[in-house]
Amino acid sequence: MKKTNIDLCDKSWNPVTGCNQISPGCANCYALEVTNRKPKNMSIFVYT
């Protein structure tokens, strides 16, 4: 979970990750790069 500046909550979490490459437009999409930055096991904390 990540701290947020949203007034209605303290933290936010997005359970949806990854993508299905289904069109030629996917070649320039940022989602695959973002997904590969995250650890495969989300219970392991990675500090940068």
C-alpha positions as CSV (number, residue, x, y, z in Angstrom):
1,M,0.0,0.0,0.0
2,K,1.1,3.5,-0.7
3,K,0.3,6.7,1.2
4,T,-1.9,9.0,-0.8
5,N,-3.0,12.7,-0.8
6,I,-6.6,11.6,-1.4
7,D,-8.8,13.2,1.4
8,L,-11.1,10.2,1.7
9,C,-8.3,7.6,2.5
10,D,-4.9,7.2,4.0
11,K,-3.5,4.7,1.6
12,S,-4.3,3.2,-1.8
13,W,-3.6,-0.1,-3.6
14,N,-4.0,-1.1,-7.2
15,P,-4.4,-4.9,-7.4
16,V,-4.4,-4.9,-11.2
17,T,-1.0,-5.5,-12.8
18,G,0.3,-6.5,-16.2
19,C,-1.2,-6.5,-19.6
20,N,-2.2,-8.6,-22.6
21,Q,-0.4,-7.3,-25.8
22,I,-3.2,-7.5,-28.3
23,S,-2.5,-4.8,-30.9
24,P,0.5,-3.1,-32.7
25,G,-0.1,-0.1,-30.5
26,C,1.2,-2.1,-27.6
27,A,4.8,-1.7,-28.9
28,N,4.9,1.8,-27.4
29,C,2.9,1.1,-24.2
30,Y,4.4,1.9,-20.8
31,A,2.5,-0.8,-18.9
32,L,4.9,-3.7,-19.6
33,E,7.9,-1.6,-18.4
34,V,6.1,-0.6,-15.2
35,T,5.0,-4.3,-14.6
36,N,8.6,-5.5,-14.9
37,R,9.8,-3.0,-12.3
38,K,7.6,-4.7,-9.6
39,P,8.8,-7.8,-7.8
40,K,7.1,-11.1,-8.8
41,N,6.3,-11.7,-5.1
42,M,4.4,-8.7,-3.9
43,S,5.0,-9.7,-0.2
44,I,8.8,-8.9,-0.7
45,F,9.5,-5.2,-0.1
46,V,12.1,-3.7,-2.4
47,Y,13.6,-0.4,-1.4
48,T,15.1,2.0,-3.9
